[in-house]
Amino acid sequence: QVQLVESGGGLVQAGGSLRLSCVASGSIFSRMTMGWYRQAPGKQRELVATISSGADRNYADSVKDRFTISRENAKNTGYLQMNSLKPEDTAVYYCRLSTPGYVYWGQGTQVTVSS
């Protein structure tokens, strides 16, 4: 069983930055795809970005050129650097680890962007 703990959320003004972190337990982090997802009130959870075990990155169009996903396998930690934040980025952000047959989610961290 893998446990994920996110941190780094908070309240920021539009145009500001935040960095989210996701720390995983266990020893298989480096072999798994890590993703960040978000869910705004009244909306479905949506993909923000993913990074594979080989460091291939994928971004939602809405965050391209503003957000950067990265991972530090030696620390079992993944990151989401969020720049130029907009009010529409307000959501609970979730970390996800996956490999064929297994999916793990964190508890989420709130990001609120004020206008």
C-alpha positions in Angstrom: 0.0 0.0 0.0 1.3 3.4 -1.0 0.4 6.5 0.9 0.6 10.0 -0.6 0.8 13.3 1.3 0.4 16.6 -0.5 1.4 20.0 0.8 2.0 23.5 -0.4 -1.5 24.7 -1.1 -2.8 28.0 0.2 -4.3 31.3 -0.7 -2.5 33.4 -3.3 -3.3 36.5 -5.4 -3.8 36.2 -9.1 -0.4 36.3 -10.8 1.3 34.6 -7.9 3.0 31.3 -7.5 2.8 28.2 -5.4 4.7 24.9 -5.3 2.9 21.7 -4.4 4.7 18.7 -3.1 3.7 15.1 -2.9 5.6 12.6 -0.7 5.0 8.9 -1.2 5.7 6.0 1.1 7.2 2.8 0.0 10.0 2.1 -2.5 8.3 1.9 -5.8 7.8 5.7 -6.5 10.5 5.8 -9.2 8.7 3.1 -11.2 5.3 4.8 -11.2 3.7 7.6 -13.2 2.9 10.6 -11.1 0.1 13.0 -11.8 -1.6 16.1 -10.5 -5.3 16.4 -10.8 -7.7 19.1 -9.5 -11.3 19.4 -8.7 -13.1 22.7 -8.4 -16.5 23.0 -6.6 -19.3 21.6 -8.7 -16.9 20.3 -11.4 -15.4 16.9 -12.2 -11.8 16.1 -11.3 -9.5 16.9 -14.2 -6.0 16.2 -15.2 -3.4 18.9 -14.7 -0.1 17.2 -15.5 1.6 13.9 -15.5 5.2 12.7 -15.5 6.2 9.2 -16.3 8.9 7.1 -14.7 11.0 8.1 -17.6 10.3 11.8 -17.0 8.0 12.3 -20.0 5.7 15.1 -19.2 2.1 15.9 -20.2 0.1 19.0 -19.4 -3.5 20.1 -19.8 -3.8 23.0 -22.3 -5.1 25.3 -19.6 -1.8 25.1 -17.6 0.8 24.8 -20.3 3.6 27.3 -20.0 2.5 28.2 -16.5 2.8 25.0 -14.5 5.8 22.6 -14.3 5.7 19.0 -13.0 8.8 17.4 -11.7 9.9 14.5 -9.6 12.8 13.7 -7.3 12.9 9.9 -7.1 15.6 9.8 -4.4 13.2 11.6 -2.1 10.0 9.8 -3.2 8.7 13.3 -4.0 6.9 14.9 -6.8 6.3 18.6 -7.4 4.0 21.0 -9.2 5.3 24.5 -9.7 2.5 26.8 -10.5 3.2 30.3 -11.8 1.0 33.1 -13.1 -1.9 31.6 -11.2 -5.5 32.6 -12.2 -8.7 32.6 -10.2 -9.9 29.7 -12.4 -7.0 27.6 -11.0 -8.8 27.5 -7.6 -9.4 23.9 -6.7 -8.4 21.0 -4.5 -5.2 19.5 -6.0 -4.6 15.8 -5.8 -1.5 13.8 -6.3 -1.9 10.4 -8.1 0.6 7.5 -8.5 -0.2 4.8 -11.0 1.2 1.7 -12.6 -0.7 -0.9 -14.5 -3.3 -2.4 -12.1 -2.6 0.1 -9.3 -3.7 3.6 -8.6 -3.1 5.6 -5.4 -4.5 9.1 -4.5 -3.5 11.6 -1.9 -6.0 13.5 0.3 -5.7 16.7 -1.6 -4.5 20.2 -0.9 -6.6 23.4 -1.4 -5.4 26.1 -3.7 -7.3 29.4 -3.7 -6.4 32.2 -6.1 -8.0 35.5 -5.4 -8.6 38.1 -8.1 
